């Protein structure tokens, strides 16, 4: 369908480097190459490994906050108090998020087991 007010639309390339030298491949061959390369590059992880990584991340944030708090007490000039408060806020937020995810998982599991 052609709109008479606009006329025909043409693609204007302003830079000669934007002109491609390769031929256009059919869509089916491009998709098959992409899907095969994606499967080979990244092995699938289990749900358990994702949970363990998240818990390790939360644990490391909590440990770094406690180390920063100890540094503030022992050597206050070496640590900026703003860094400590930011680290504490990040650790608190990640812990709250973890608690919410665990609560949701437990609630979902209870609902699944009671529907049988």
N, C-alpha and C positions, 0 to 999 in steps of 0.2 A: 504494500500500500504506500502510495506516495502522497505527501501533503503538499498541495500546490503553493502554499505560502512560503515554505522553506526550500523548495526546489530539491536538488539532489545533494546528498552529503558526500563529501570526498575527504579522504584521509590525506592530510598534507604533512609530509615528513620534512622537517627543517634541516636535519643533519644527515649527510650521506652515510655516516657510520651506522645509522639506524636501519639501513637497508640490509636485509639478511642475505647471506650467500648460500645457505642450505635450503634444500627442498623441504616442503611441508610433508610430514609423515601422516599416515592415516591415524585416526583416533584410537582404533583398536590396538595397534602395535605400541603406541605410547603408553597406554594404560597397562598392558601386560608387562612391559619392562619395569614400570614403576612398582607394580604390586609384587613382582618377584624380588626386586632389590630391597624393598621394605621388609619383607619376611626374613631375608638373610642377614640384615644388618642388626636388628634388635631382637634378642630372644625375649620371650614372654616371661613376665614376672608373676609370681603368685601373690595372692591377696595378703598372705602372711608376710612376705618380704616388704610389701608397701607399708604395712602396719609397723613392722620392726624398724624400718628406716625413719618413719615419722616419730616413733617413740625415741629413737636415738637422737634425732634432731632436737626434740623437746628437752631431753636429758642434757644434751650438750649446752643448750641455751641456759638451762637452770644452773649448770656448773659454772659457766662463764660469768653469770651474774654473781654467784657466790664468791668467785675469785675477785671480781671487781669490787665487791663490798669489802672483802678483806683488805684489798689494796687501799681503799679509801680510809680504812681505820688505821692501818700501819703506816702508810706513806701518802698523806692527802695531796701533796703537791704533784705526784706523778700521774694522777688520774683526774680527769675533768668530771665534775659532778653531773653534768648534762649527759655524758656518755653512760654513766651508771643508771640514771633515771630512764633513759631511752632503752637500755638493755633490759631493765626491770620490766618496763611496759611491754616490750616484745615477748619476753619470757612469760609474763602473766597472760597475755593474749593467746599465745600458743598453747599454754596449759589449759586455759578455758575452752579453746577450740577442741583440744584433745578430749577434755571431759565431756563436751557436748557430743562429739562423735561416738565416744564409748557409750554414753547414755542412749543415743539413738540406736546403736547396734544392739544393745541389750533389750531395749524396748521392741525393736523389730524382731529379734530372735524370740522373745516371749510371745509376740503376736503370731509368729509362724508356728510355734510349737502348740499353741492353744487352739489353732484352727483345725487341727487334725481330728 
